[in-house]
């Protein structure tokens, strides 16, 4: 493991504990050169998951790619990185439970949209604008209007 601060290749594990509902091991490490501490996570490597892209290309699943998409959608929104990681974990668990070794990117996109819709409407609209590839502004506006009308229904129920 290379230190993210000085790139030294030797460290010592200071603390280990179960994390992510038993799906990972969290390790606190200390660099033997600079003394900085950092956290790593160890996951069980499952059968590799293949993503089927819209043009039918296949590529290996990349957790970081999913994280980056969610982080971009939630940029400057009151959504913590922990919540984003939680969404990624939830989606990965759903896929794992399905037993599939190939999943369409559109299926993952739908899962993300459901999670973002329930979490933050602005992040949802941002993600939807990329995921759904709106052809023009009217499609985008109708999506926003639908969210607003659903919000009005929910607000009226709570009054």
C-alpha positions in Angstrom: 0.0 0.0 0.0 1.5 3.4 -1.0 1.1 6.3 1.3 -1.2 8.9 -0.4 1.0 11.7 1.1 4.6 10.7 0.4 4.2 7.6 -1.8 6.3 5.4 0.5 5.5 1.7 0.2 5.6 0.7 3.8 3.0 1.3 6.5 1.7 -0.3 9.6 -1.9 -1.1 10.4 -3.0 0.9 13.5 -6.6 -0.3 13.7 -8.9 -2.8 11.8 -12.6 -3.2 12.1 -15.6 -4.5 10.2 -17.4 -1.9 8.1 -20.2 -1.4 5.6 -22.4 -3.9 7.4 -19.8 -6.6 7.4 -19.1 -6.2 3.6 -15.7 -4.6 4.2 -12.8 -4.3 6.6 -11.7 -0.7 7.4 -8.0 -0.3 8.2 -6.3 2.7 9.7 -2.7 2.8 8.5 0.3 4.9 9.4 3.1 5.6 7.0 6.5 4.4 8.3 8.2 7.3 6.5 6.1 10.5 7.1 3.9 9.3 10.0 0.7 10.4 8.2 -2.4 8.2 8.8 -4.9 7.1 6.2 -7.8 4.8 5.8 -8.2 1.8 3.4 -11.1 -0.5 2.8 -10.8 -4.2 1.9 -13.7 -5.8 0.1 -14.3 -9.4 -0.9 -13.6 -9.7 -4.6 -16.6 -11.3 -6.2 -17.0 -12.6 -9.7 -16.3 -9.7 -11.9 -19.4 -7.8 -13.0 -19.6 -6.7 -16.7 -21.6 -3.6 -17.7 -23.4 -3.6 -21.0 -23.2 -0.1 -22.4 -25.9 1.4 -24.6 -23.9 0.6 -27.8 -23.7 -3.1 -26.6 -20.0 -2.7 -25.7 -19.0 -4.6 -22.6 -16.7 -3.2 -19.9 -15.8 -4.3 -16.3 -17.8 -2.7 -13.5 -15.9 0.2 -12.0 -17.1 1.4 -8.5 -15.2 4.7 -8.9 -17.0 5.5 -12.1 -20.3 5.1 -10.4 -19.1 7.2 -7.4 -17.8 10.0 -9.8 -21.2 10.2 -11.5 -23.0 10.5 -8.2 -20.5 13.0 -6.8 -20.9 15.1 -9.9 -24.7 15.1 -9.6 -24.5 16.0 -5.9 -21.9 18.8 -6.3 -22.6 21.8 -4.2 -25.7 20.0 -2.7 -26.1 19.1 1.0 -25.2 15.4 0.4 -22.3 13.9 2.3 -19.8 11.6 0.7 -20.9 9.0 3.2 -24.4 9.1 1.7 -23.0 8.8 -1.8 -21.0 5.7 -0.7 -24.1 4.3 0.9 -26.0 4.6 -2.4 -23.2 2.9 -4.3 -23.2 0.1 -1.6 -26.9 -0.3 -1.9 -26.8 -0.5 -5.7 -23.9 -3.0 -5.6 -25.8 -5.2 -3.0 -28.9 -5.1 -5.3 -26.9 -6.3 -8.3 -25.1 -8.9 -6.2 -28.4 -10.3 -4.9 -29.7 -10.5 -8.4 -27.0 -13.0 -9.2 -26.3 -11.4 -12.6 -22.8 -11.2 -14.0 -23.8 -8.8 -16.8 -25.9 -5.7 -16.1 -27.1 -3.1 -18.5 -25.8 0.4 -17.7 -29.4 1.6 -18.2 -30.5 -0.7 -15.3 -27.8 0.9 -13.0 -28.9 4.3 -14.2 -32.5 3.6 -13.2 -31.3 2.5 -9.7 -29.3 5.7 -9.3 -32.2 7.8 -10.4 -34.5 6.2 -7.8 -32.0 6.8 -5.0 -31.3 10.4 -6.1 -35.0 11.2 -6.5 -35.5 10.2 -2.8 -32.4 12.0 -1.7 -32.1 15.4 -3.5 -34.3 16.7 -6.3 -31.5 18.9 -7.8 -29.0 16.0 -7.9 -31.8 13.9 -9.5 -32.4 16.4 -12.3 -28.6 16.8 -12.9 -28.2 13.1 -13.2 -31.4 12.7 -15.3 -30.2 15.4 -17.7 -27.1 13.3 -18.5 -28.6 9.8 -18.2 -31.8 10.4 -20.2 -30.0 12.6 -22.8 -32.9 15.0 -23.2 -33.4 16.0 -26.9 -34.4 19.5 -26.1 -35.3 21.9 -23.3 -39.0 21.0 -23.4 -38.2 17.4 -22.2 -36.0 18.8 -19.5 -38.7 21.3 -18.4 -41.4 18.6 -18.3 -39.2 16.4 -16.1 -38.7 19.3 -13.6 -42.5 20.1 -13.7 -43.2 16.5 -12.8 -40.9 16.6 -9.8 -42.5 19.9 -8.7 -46.0 18.6 -9.0 -45.1 15.5 -7.0 -43.6 17.7 -4.4 -46.8 19.7 -4.2 -48.8 16.6 -3.7 -46.4 15.4 -0.9 -46.5 18.9 0.7 -50.3 19.0 0.7 -50.4 15.5 2.4 -48.2 16.8 5.3 -50.4 19.9 5.9 
